[in-house]
Each structure stands twice: as structure tokens, then as C-alpha cells.
Amino acid sequence: MLTDNDDHEPETHRLDPRPDRDPRLTMSVEEAGQLLGISRGLAYELVSRGDIPSIRLGRRIVVPRRALNQLLDIPDDAA
């Protein structure tokens, strides 16, 4: 049943930039955009301009977690 309660926002998956919480070495461009608080389109534009570091793996473009942390001046061991 639908309600008119606008106070409840759908829960969204929040990414954690801390390496101890997510052991992956890379993330998708969409995930990097979420972490930066920008749109998917802007994230891809910044990757194409070289403002966000990226690596092409076959047809896939990924953002190295370490490079993104360095870009934002976040220590690798941030907890």
C-alpha cells in the first residue's frame, strides 16, 4: 500500500572509501561518482578529461581506489 509519507526516503547503498571496509582495489565510475557526490554523467566526463584517474580493463573503465584517495588527499590507512 502506498502512503503519502514523504519523510521516508528509500535506503540507498552507501559506499565506504575506507580500505578496511571494502577490500577492492578499484571501483566503477558510478561508484566513484557516488563517493564524490556527483552525478554519473559528470563522473564519466571527469574521467574522460583525466580529472578522475581511471584504468581501462577491456571494455570496462575502473577508478583505482588508491588514486582517488590520493586525489582527495585521504591517507590509505584512514579508518
Backbone torsions as a table, in degrees:
resi	resn	phi	psi	omega
1	MET	NA	132.4	179.0
2	LEU	-85.6	143.2	177.1
3	THR	-123.0	166.1	177.9
4	ASP	-91.8	17.0	-177.6
5	ASN	-77.5	101.3	179.7
6	ASP	-82.9	-6.2	-178.5
7	ASP	-70.9	-24.3	-177.2
8	HIS	-93.2	113.1	176.8
9	GLU	-95.2	143.8	177.7
10	PRO	-62.3	142.0	179.7
11	GLU	-71.0	131.0	177.9
12	THR	-110.9	151.7	178.3
13	HIS	-73.2	122.9	179.2
14	ARG	-100.3	129.2	177.8
15	LEU	-85.3	144.9	179.6
16	ASP	-111.3	118.1	-176.7
17	PRO	-73.5	-9.8	-175.8
18	ARG	-74.4	130.1	-176.9
19	PRO	-63.6	-26.7	179.2
20	ASP	-73.7	-15.4	179.4
21	ARG	-97.2	-25.5	-179.6
22	ASP	-139.4	106.3	-173.8
23	PRO	-76.7	-4.3	-178.1
24	ARG	-65.7	143.1	179.9
25	LEU	-82.6	-22.4	-178.9
26	THR	-131.7	166.8	174.9
27	MET	-139.8	163.1	177.6
28	SER	-73.0	164.7	176.8
29	VAL	-62.7	-38.2	178.1
30	GLU	-61.6	-44.0	179.3
31	GLU	-64.0	-41.1	177.8
32	ALA	-61.8	-41.3	177.5
33	GLY	-61.8	-41.1	178.0
34	GLN	-62.0	-44.6	179.8
35	LEU	-62.9	-35.5	-179.1
36	LEU	-83.4	-11.5	-179.6
37	GLY	75.4	32.2	179.9
38	ILE	-122.1	166.3	-178.8
39	SER	-72.8	161.4	177.2
40	ARG	-59.0	-44.4	-179.2
41	GLY	-62.0	-43.4	178.6
42	LEU	-66.8	-37.8	178.4
43	ALA	-59.9	-45.7	178.8
44	TYR	-65.9	-36.6	178.1
45	GLU	-64.5	-43.7	179.9
46	LEU	-66.4	-34.4	175.0
47	VAL	-65.5	-45.0	-177.9
48	SER	-66.0	-30.7	177.2
49	ARG	-81.4	-11.4	-179.0
50	GLY	88.1	6.1	179.6
51	ASP	-74.5	-29.8	172.0
52	ILE	-109.9	122.9	-178.9
53	PRO	-65.0	141.5	-179.4
54	SER	-149.2	164.0	177.6
55	ILE	-132.4	137.2	174.7
56	ARG	-94.7	123.4	176.3
57	LEU	-116.6	95.8	-173.5
58	GLY	66.8	-122.8	178.7
59	ARG	-91.6	-4.9	-175.2
60	ARG	-97.2	142.1	175.5
61	ILE	-109.8	127.3	179.0
62	VAL	-126.3	157.0	179.1
63	VAL	-110.9	120.2	177.9
64	PRO	-65.9	128.4	-179.0
65	ARG	-57.7	-43.2	-178.3
66	ARG	-63.1	-42.7	-179.7
67	ALA	-65.1	-39.0	178.7
68	LEU	-66.6	-41.8	177.1
69	ASN	-61.8	-41.4	179.0
70	GLN	-66.0	-39.2	178.4
71	LEU	-59.9	-38.5	-178.6
72	LEU	-92.1	2.5	179.3
73	ASP	60.7	43.2	176.4
74	ILE	-103.4	124.5	179.4
75	PRO	-62.3	146.8	-179.7
76	ASP	-62.0	-27.4	-177.3
77	ASP	-98.7	20.6	179.2
78	ALA	-62.5	133.1	-178.1
79	ALA	-116.4	NA	NA
